[in-house]
Amino acid sequence: MYAIVDFKGTQLKVEKDQTVRVPYLHEYEVGVKFEIPRVLLLHTDKDTIIGQPTVKSAKVLAEVVGHLKDKKVIVFKKKKRKGYEKKQGHRQNYTEIIIKDIIK
């Protein structure tokens, strides 16, 4: 069984006991359980339910595992023959969640 959910502007395909990286959730502490109510598609062994726009009474239960930082991205700007060079680094924050259950 899997579900496609709309979470913080991104669509994710999730299954039970799967770990997913999502944009940083500053409002949740580590260990907090929450639900994702916007389920767009729900696929079981027997059938597939497509939402219009969402599947009614379906939700996904998740738990926050941790808040982490991604690998460093180097931003390098240069203008040829002008002597202009600028190098910056950036590490994006993200939250790792685990999908506890998919409720039909």
N, C-alpha and C positions, 0 to 999 in steps of 0.2 A: 504494500500500500504506500502510495506517495501522494503528495499534495503540492500544488503550485500556489504560493502565497505572495501577496503584495505587501512588502515590509519596507517602510521608510523610502518609498519611491523606487525600489528595486523588486524584481520578481525572482523568487528563489524556488527551486525544486527541492523539497525536503522529504526525508523519510524518518521513521522512528529510530532513535538512538544515533542520529547523525550529528556531527559537529559542524557548525556553519559559522563562517566569518561574516559579520554584518558591520555597517557603519557604526561608529562609536555611540554608545548609549550612556550618556552621562547621568541619566535619571535613575539607573538601576545599579545596585551594588552587586558584588559577587555573591552568588547563591540565591538570588531572588528569582522566584518563578513568576512568569507572566504568560499571557496568551496573545496570539496573533489572530485577530478575528477576520481579516480579509483573505479568505480562501477563494482563489479563482477557479481551481480545478481540483477534483478529488478522484483519484484512481484506485480502485480496489481490484481484487482478483476477479470479481464478478462483473463489475460495470465501471463506467466512467461518468462522473457527474460534472457537467460544465456549468459554471455560474453565470448569472445574467444580471449584473456583472459579478456578483459573488454568490457562493453557495450558502444558502440559508442554513442556520443551525450547525455549521461546520466551523471548527476552530482548531488551532494548533497550540499545544502547550509547550513552553520552552523554559529553560533555566540558564542564567548567566554563569559561564564558567570562568571568564576572566577578561580583563581589559589589557590589551597589549599594543605594541607599536610594530608597524610593518617595516620591511627592509628600507634602507635609505635610498632615496631617489635624488640623483644629482641633476641640478638645473644649471646649465652652462650657457651663457650668452656672450656673443662676440660680434664685433663689427670689424670687418677686414679693412686693413690699412688705416685705421683710426686709433689703434692702441687701446681699444675698449674691450675689457674682458671682465666678466662677473661670474663667480662660481658660488652656488648656494646648495645646501642640502636640506632635505625635508623627510621626516618620518611621519607617516599618517597613522593616527590612532584608529583602532578597530576593537570590536567586542566579539568574543567567541562565545557562542551559545550552543547548547545541546537540545535537540528536539526530544521531549519526553513522551509525547503522545499526540496522535491525530484523532480528533473526535468527529465522528460522522454526523 
